Amino acid sequence: MSIDKSKIKKVVLAYSGGLDTSIIIPWLKENYNGCEVIAVSGNVGQADELEGLEEKAIKTGASKLYVEDLTDEFVNDYIIPTVQAGALYEDYMLGTSFARPIIAKRIVEIALKEGADAIAHGCTGKGNDQVRFELAIKAFAPDMPIIAPWREWTIKSREEEIDYAEAHNIPLKISRETNYSKDKNLWHLSHEGLDLEDAGNEPQYEKPGFLEMSVSPLEAPDKPTYVTMDFEKGVPVALDGKAMTPKEIILKLNELGGANGIGLLDIIENRLVGMKCRGVYETPGGEILYFAHKYLETLTLDKMTAHKKQELAITFADLVYNGQWFTPLREALSAFVTSTQQKVTGKVRLKLYKGNIIKAGVWSDNALYSEELATFGEDNVYDQSDASGFINLFGLPIKVQAQVNAKNAAKAN
C-alpha cells in the first residue's frame, strides 16, 4: 500500500540511537514534508546504549523521546515462556526475535496516544526485523501506515549511511573500521557484518573489544564455577540459595557465564527472507538458563510429554523467529507449555568451566527417575522376566512381517 505523503504530519519512530535510526530522523523530515518525528526507545536491557539518547534524538530533529522500561515484561512474558518451551531456532536463543514484538507493541500504544499518522522503523529490506516489527504493528494497529526508509531511500550500504550522517552532522559512536551491526539487550548481543560476512573467517574472540558480555573460553579462569538454581513450575526463582526475580537471575547468570566463556554461538542461519546469514551471538546467562531448565525437565517430565514438547519447540521457535508472537498458534502453544511446567519444580547444580556447562546434580520432589528401578545392582521392585512378554508383544509386527516375507519368497522360488 503506497503512502500519501501529504497526509503524514506526525511519525512515531522506533529509535535505538544507532546508525540507521539516527539518520532516519532528518531523512523523514526531508522526505515527508518536515513532519514531526517522535522517537520511542524500548528499554529491553541495552544499558549504556540509552545514555545520552534524548539529547541525540532532539539534536537530530525529533520533537521528543520516549524511553520505555520494558525489562520486567520482556523477561516474564517473552523470555521465560520461550525458555520453558525449549525453543531454539537452529541453536539461536532468539535474543533479537522476541525483543521486537514487545518493543513494537509499546510503539503502537504511543503512536495511538500521540495521534500519529504513521510508524517508522530502521529495519533493512534484507533482514528479519522488518517482518517482526510490522507483524506486531498489524496486530495492534492494522490500518496504521508503516514507513520503512530502507525500502525507499537510495542509500545502499552502511558506508553510505555514515556519509549521510557526516553530511548532516549527526554524531556516531561507531567508525568505519568497527562498524559491526549489533543488537544488544539484557539477554544477548549479536554481531554481524565486516569480517564475519566471510564464512571462512574465525570470529575474533580474543581481540580486545570484540566480546562485550563474555570472554573467550581461552581467557576464562582455570578454576570452575559452581552455580545452583531453583525452579518453581519452570520459572527460575533462586540462585545459589538466594531468592531472586527471573530478571535478576538472568543478569547474574550473564556475569557468571560471561566470566567463564559461556554462551558464544557462531552460526549461519536461514533468514525468513530466504537468504542465509552469519551471526555471532553472546548469550551467557541464556545458555545457562536453557541448560538448567532442560536438565530439570529430564527428571520431571514423562516421556510422551517430553517428546511432544521437543517437536513443538521447533514450531514455537519458528513462530518467534518469524515475528508471529501475536498469533493464535503461539498463544495455544504457550498454553500447552504452561501445562507441562506444573511439575517442573526443583533444584539444579551446574559447573561452568571454559565455555562448558557440566551437569553437577539435579533434585525434585516430582522426580520420575527412580534409583530403585534403574539400578544395575540387586533390587526387589523390577521383575526382569517380565521383559520377555513385553518384547514378544512389542516385536509382534516385526515377526509377522518377517514371516510374510519368508512365505512370499518361498512362493517366488
C-alpha positions as CSV (number, residue, x, y, z in Angstrom):
1,M,0.0,0.0,0.0
2,S,1.5,3.3,-1.1
3,I,1.5,6.1,1.5
4,D,0.0,9.6,0.7
5,K,2.9,11.7,2.0
6,S,0.7,14.8,2.1
7,K,-1.2,13.2,5.0
8,I,1.8,12.4,7.1
9,K,2.2,15.2,9.7
10,K,3.4,13.1,12.7
11,V,5.5,10.0,12.7
12,V,6.5,7.8,15.6
13,L,9.9,6.2,15.0
14,A,11.3,3.1,16.6
15,Y,14.5,4.6,17.8
16,S,17.7,3.0,19.1
17,G,20.2,5.8,18.5
18,G,22.2,3.5,16.3
19,L,23.3,4.3,12.8
20,D,20.1,3.5,11.0
21,T,17.6,5.4,13.2
22,S,20.0,8.3,13.8
23,I,19.9,9.3,10.1
24,I,16.2,8.4,9.7
25,I,15.0,11.4,11.8
26,P,16.4,14.0,9.4
27,W,15.6,11.8,6.4
28,L,11.9,11.6,7.4
29,K,11.7,15.4,7.8
30,E,13.3,15.9,4.4
31,N,11.1,13.4,2.6
32,Y,7.8,13.7,4.5
33,N,7.2,17.4,4.4
34,G,9.0,18.4,7.5
35,C,6.8,16.1,9.6
36,E,7.1,15.9,13.4
37,V,9.1,12.9,14.5
38,I,8.5,11.4,17.9
39,A,11.2,8.9,18.9
40,V,10.5,5.9,21.0
41,S,13.1,3.6,22.5
42,G,12.1,0.4,24.3
43,N,14.5,-0.4,27.1
44,V,14.9,-4.1,27.0
45,G,18.2,-4.0,28.8
46,Q,20.6,-2.4,26.3
47,A,22.1,-0.4,29.2
48,D,24.8,2.1,28.1
49,E,23.2,2.4,24.7
50,L,20.5,4.5,26.3
51,E,22.9,7.1,27.7
52,G,22.6,10.5,26.0
53,L,19.8,9.2,23.8
54,E,17.4,12.0,24.4
55,E,19.9,14.8,23.7
56,K,20.9,13.0,20.5
57,A,17.3,12.4,19.3
58,I,16.4,16.1,19.9
59,K,19.6,17.3,18.2
60,T,18.9,15.3,15.1
61,G,15.3,16.6,14.8
62,A,13.0,14.6,17.0
63,S,10.3,16.6,18.9
64,K,10.6,14.3,21.9
65,L,11.9,10.9,23.0
66,Y,10.1,8.2,25.0
67,V,12.3,5.8,26.8
68,E,10.1,2.9,28.0
69,D,11.3,0.4,30.6
70,L,10.1,-2.9,29.3
71,T,12.7,-5.1,31.0
72,D,10.5,-6.9,33.5
73,E,7.7,-7.6,31.0
74,F,10.4,-8.7,28.5
75,V,11.7,-11.3,30.9
76,N,8.5,-12.5,32.4
77,D,6.2,-12.5,29.3
78,Y,8.6,-13.3,26.5
79,I,11.9,-14.7,27.6
80,I,10.7,-17.2,30.3
81,P,7.8,-18.6,28.1
82,T,10.3,-19.2,25.3
83,V,12.8,-20.9,27.6
84,Q,10.0,-23.0,29.1
85,A,9.1,-24.1,25.5
86,G,12.7,-25.1,24.9
87,A,12.5,-23.1,21.7
88,L,15.7,-22.7,19.7
89,Y,16.0,-21.6,16.1
90,E,18.9,-23.5,14.7
91,D,20.6,-23.2,18.1
92,Y,20.0,-19.5,18.2
93,M,18.4,-18.4,21.5
94,L,16.1,-15.8,19.8
95,G,17.5,-12.7,21.6
96,T,16.6,-10.3,18.9
97,S,13.5,-12.2,17.8
98,F,11.4,-11.9,21.0
99,A,12.6,-8.4,21.8
100,R,10.9,-6.9,18.7
101,P,7.3,-7.8,19.4
102,I,7.3,-6.2,22.9
103,I,9.0,-3.0,21.5
104,A,6.6,-2.7,18.6
105,K,3.6,-3.2,20.8
106,R,4.6,-0.3,23.0
107,I,5.4,1.9,20.0
108,V,1.9,1.3,18.7
109,E,0.4,2.3,22.1
110,I,2.4,5.5,22.0
111,A,1.5,6.2,18.3
112,L,-2.2,5.8,19.1
113,K,-1.9,8.1,22.1
114,E,0.0,10.7,20.2
115,G,-2.4,10.6,17.2
116,A,0.5,9.7,14.8
117,D,-0.2,9.3,11.1
118,A,2.5,6.6,10.6
119,I,5.1,4.5,12.4
120,A,8.6,4.2,11.0
121,H,11.4,1.8,11.7
122,G,15.0,1.4,10.6
123,C,15.0,-2.3,9.7
124,T,16.6,-3.2,6.4
125,G,14.8,-4.9,3.5
126,K,17.2,-7.9,3.8
127,G,16.5,-8.7,7.4
128,N,14.0,-10.4,9.7
129,D,13.3,-7.5,11.9
130,Q,11.2,-5.6,9.4
131,V,8.8,-8.6,9.5
132,R,8.8,-8.8,13.3
133,F,8.1,-5.1,13.8
134,E,5.4,-4.9,11.1
135,L,3.5,-8.0,12.1
136,A,3.3,-6.7,15.7
137,I,2.1,-3.3,14.4
138,K,-0.6,-5.0,12.3
139,A,-1.7,-7.0,15.4
140,F,-2.5,-3.8,17.3
141,A,-3.0,-1.1,14.6
142,P,-3.9,-2.9,11.5
143,D,-4.6,0.2,9.4
144,M,-1.5,2.2,10.6
145,P,0.8,3.2,7.7
146,I,4.3,2.0,8.1
147,I,7.4,3.8,6.7
148,A,10.5,1.7,6.1
149,P,13.2,4.0,4.8
150,W,15.5,1.2,3.8
151,R,12.8,0.2,1.3
152,E,12.5,3.7,-0.1
153,W,15.8,5.7,0.0
154,T,18.7,5.5,-2.3
155,I,21.2,4.6,0.4
156,K,22.7,1.2,-0.4
157,S,25.2,0.4,2.4
158,R,26.2,1.2,5.9
159,E,29.2,3.2,4.4
160,E,26.7,5.4,2.6
161,E,24.7,5.8,5.8
162,I,27.9,7.1,7.5
163,D,28.4,9.5,4.6
164,Y,24.8,10.8,5.2
165,A,25.4,11.1,8.9
166,E,28.6,13.1,8.4
167,A,26.9,15.4,5.9
168,H,24.2,16.1,8.4
169,N,26.5,16.5,11.4
170,I,25.0,13.5,13.2
171,P,27.3,12.2,15.9
172,L,28.0,8.4,15.8
173,K,29.6,6.1,18.3
174,I,30.9,3.8,15.6
175,S,33.6,4.1,13.0
176,R,34.0,2.6,9.5
177,E,36.5,0.1,10.9
178,T,34.4,-1.1,13.9
179,N,31.1,-1.0,12.1
180,Y,29.7,-4.4,13.1
181,S,25.9,-4.5,13.0
182,K,24.9,-5.2,16.6
183,D,21.8,-5.7,18.7
184,K,22.0,-5.7,22.4
185,N,19.6,-6.4,25.2
186,L,19.7,-8.0,28.7
187,W,19.5,-11.4,27.1
188,H,22.2,-11.2,24.4
189,L,24.5,-9.3,22.0
190,S,24.6,-10.1,18.3
191,H,27.4,-9.3,15.8
192,E,27.0,-9.2,12.0
193,G,29.0,-7.8,9.1
194,L,32.6,-6.8,8.4
195,D,34.9,-9.9,8.5
196,L,32.1,-12.1,9.7
197,E,30.5,-11.9,6.3
198,D,33.2,-14.3,5.0
199,A,32.2,-17.7,6.4
200,G,35.9,-18.7,6.3
201,N,36.9,-16.1,8.9
202,E,37.2,-17.2,12.5
203,P,35.5,-14.8,14.9
204,Q,38.0,-12.6,16.7
205,Y,37.0,-13.8,20.2
206,E,40.4,-12.9,21.7
207,K,40.6,-9.4,20.1
208,P,40.1,-6.8,22.8
209,G,36.7,-5.1,22.4
210,F,35.1,-7.7,20.2
211,L,33.2,-9.6,23.0
212,E,31.2,-7.4,25.4
213,M,29.2,-9.8,27.6
214,S,31.7,-12.7,27.6
215,V,35.3,-13.6,27.4
216,S,36.9,-16.2,25.1
217,P,37.0,-19.6,26.7
218,L,40.8,-19.4,26.3
219,E,40.8,-16.5,28.7
220,A,38.4,-17.9,31.2
221,P,39.6,-19.0,34.7
222,D,41.3,-22.3,35.2
223,K,39.0,-23.0,38.1
224,P,35.4,-24.0,37.6
225,T,32.4,-22.0,39.0
226,Y,29.5,-23.9,40.6
227,V,26.0,-22.5,40.4
228,T,22.7,-23.8,41.8
229,M,19.3,-22.7,40.5
230,D,15.9,-23.3,41.9
231,F,12.8,-23.5,39.7
232,E,9.1,-23.4,40.5
233,K,6.8,-24.6,37.7
234,G,9.5,-23.9,35.2
235,V,10.3,-20.4,36.4
236,P,13.8,-19.7,38.0
237,V,13.2,-18.3,41.5
238,A,16.6,-18.5,43.3
239,L,20.3,-18.6,42.5
240,D,22.8,-20.1,44.9
241,G,20.0,-20.3,47.6
242,K,19.1,-16.6,47.3
243,A,15.5,-15.7,46.2
244,M,15.6,-13.5,43.1
245,T,13.4,-12.4,40.3
246,P,13.9,-14.0,36.9
247,K,15.4,-10.8,35.6
248,E,17.9,-10.6,38.5
249,I,18.8,-14.2,37.9
250,I,19.4,-13.7,34.2
251,L,21.6,-10.6,34.9
252,K,23.6,-12.5,37.5
253,L,24.0,-15.5,35.1
254,N,25.2,-13.1,32.5
255,E,28.1,-12.2,34.8
256,L,28.9,-15.8,35.8
257,G,28.5,-17.2,32.3
258,G,30.4,-14.4,30.7
259,A,33.3,-14.7,33.0
260,N,33.6,-18.4,32.1
261,G,33.3,-18.0,28.4
262,I,29.7,-19.5,28.2
263,G,27.2,-18.6,25.6
264,L,29.2,-18.0,22.4
265,L,27.5,-19.1,19.2
266,D,28.7,-18.7,15.6
267,I,26.0,-19.8,13.2
268,I,25.0,-19.4,9.6
269,E,21.2,-19.2,9.9
270,N,18.4,-19.3,7.5
271,R,16.7,-15.9,7.5
272,L,12.9,-15.6,7.0
273,V,13.5,-13.6,3.8
274,G,15.2,-16.5,2.1
275,M,18.9,-16.0,2.4
276,K,21.5,-17.4,4.8
277,C,23.3,-15.0,7.0
278,R,26.1,-15.4,9.6
279,G,25.9,-14.1,13.1
280,V,28.0,-14.4,16.2
281,Y,25.9,-14.2,19.4
282,E,26.8,-13.8,23.1
283,T,24.1,-15.2,25.4
284,P,25.9,-16.2,28.6
285,G,23.1,-16.3,31.0
286,G,20.6,-17.5,28.4
287,E,22.6,-20.6,27.6
288,I,22.9,-21.5,31.3
289,L,19.2,-21.0,31.9
290,Y,18.2,-23.1,28.9
291,F,20.6,-25.8,30.0
292,A,19.4,-25.8,33.6
293,H,15.7,-25.8,32.7
294,K,16.1,-28.7,30.3
295,Y,18.2,-30.6,32.9
296,L,15.3,-30.3,35.4
297,E,12.8,-31.4,32.8
298,T,14.7,-34.7,32.2
299,L,13.8,-35.5,35.8
300,T,10.2,-34.3,35.9
301,L,8.6,-34.7,32.5
302,D,7.1,-38.1,31.4
303,K,8.4,-39.5,28.1
304,M,5.4,-38.7,25.9
305,T,5.1,-35.1,27.1
306,A,8.8,-34.5,26.8
307,H,9.0,-35.9,23.2
308,K,5.9,-34.0,22.0
309,K,7.3,-30.8,23.6
310,Q,10.5,-31.3,21.7
311,E,8.6,-31.5,18.5
312,L,6.5,-28.4,19.2
313,A,9.6,-26.5,20.3
314,I,10.6,-26.2,16.7
315,T,7.2,-24.7,15.7
316,F,7.4,-22.4,18.7
317,A,10.9,-21.2,17.7
318,D,9.8,-20.7,14.1
319,L,6.9,-18.5,15.2
320,V,9.2,-16.4,17.4
321,Y,11.9,-16.1,14.7
322,N,9.3,-15.2,12.1
323,G,7.7,-12.4,14.1
324,Q,4.5,-14.3,14.7
325,W,4.3,-13.8,18.5
326,F,0.9,-12.3,18.5
327,T,-0.9,-15.2,16.8
328,P,-3.4,-17.8,18.0
329,L,-1.0,-20.6,17.4
330,R,1.8,-19.1,19.6
331,E,-0.8,-18.5,22.3
332,A,-2.1,-22.0,22.1
333,L,1.5,-23.5,22.2
334,S,2.2,-21.3,25.3
335,A,-0.9,-22.7,27.0
336,F,0.4,-26.2,26.3
337,V,3.9,-25.3,27.6
338,T,2.4,-23.8,30.7
339,S,0.5,-27.0,31.4
340,T,3.7,-29.1,31.0
341,Q,5.5,-26.9,33.6
342,Q,3.3,-27.7,36.6
343,K,5.7,-30.3,37.9
344,V,9.0,-28.7,36.8
345,T,10.0,-27.7,40.3
346,G,13.3,-28.5,41.8
347,K,17.0,-27.6,42.0
348,V,19.8,-27.9,39.5
349,R,23.6,-27.6,40.1
350,L,25.9,-26.8,37.3
351,K,29.7,-26.5,36.8
352,L,30.9,-23.7,34.5
353,Y,34.3,-24.2,33.0
354,K,36.0,-22.6,30.0
355,G,32.9,-22.4,27.7
356,N,31.4,-25.6,29.0
357,I,28.3,-26.3,31.2
358,I,28.7,-29.5,33.1
359,K,25.9,-31.2,35.0
360,A,26.6,-31.5,38.7
361,G,23.3,-32.6,40.2
362,V,19.5,-32.3,40.0
363,W,16.8,-32.8,42.6
364,S,13.0,-32.6,42.6
365,D,10.1,-33.9,44.8
366,N,8.4,-34.5,41.5
367,A,11.2,-36.7,40.1
368,L,10.1,-39.5,37.8
369,Y,13.5,-41.0,38.0
370,S,13.7,-44.0,40.4
371,E,17.1,-45.2,41.6
372,E,15.4,-48.4,42.8
373,L,14.0,-49.1,39.3
374,A,17.1,-48.0,37.3
375,T,19.8,-49.7,39.4
376,F,22.2,-52.3,37.9
377,G,22.5,-53.7,41.4
378,E,20.2,-56.1,43.1
379,D,16.6,-54.9,43.5
380,N,13.2,-56.2,44.6
381,V,11.0,-53.9,42.5
382,Y,11.6,-54.9,38.9
383,D,11.0,-58.5,37.7
384,Q,13.3,-58.8,34.7
385,S,11.5,-61.9,33.4
386,D,8.5,-59.6,32.6
387,A,10.6,-58.2,29.7
388,S,10.1,-61.5,27.7
389,G,6.4,-61.0,27.3
390,F,6.8,-57.3,26.6
391,I,9.4,-57.9,23.8
392,N,7.2,-60.6,22.3
393,L,4.2,-58.2,22.0
394,F,6.3,-55.2,21.1
395,G,8.1,-57.2,18.4
396,L,5.0,-59.0,17.1
397,P,4.5,-56.7,14.0
398,I,8.2,-57.3,13.0
399,K,7.8,-61.0,13.5
400,V,4.7,-61.2,11.4
401,Q,6.2,-59.1,8.6
402,A,9.3,-61.4,8.5
403,Q,7.0,-64.5,8.3
404,V,5.0,-63.0,5.4
405,N,8.3,-62.0,3.6
406,A,9.6,-65.6,4.0
407,K,6.4,-67.1,2.8
408,N,6.3,-64.9,-0.3
409,A,9.9,-65.6,-1.0
410,A,9.3,-69.3,-0.9
411,K,6.4,-68.9,-3.4
412,A,8.6,-66.9,-5.7
413,N,11.1,-69.8,-5.8
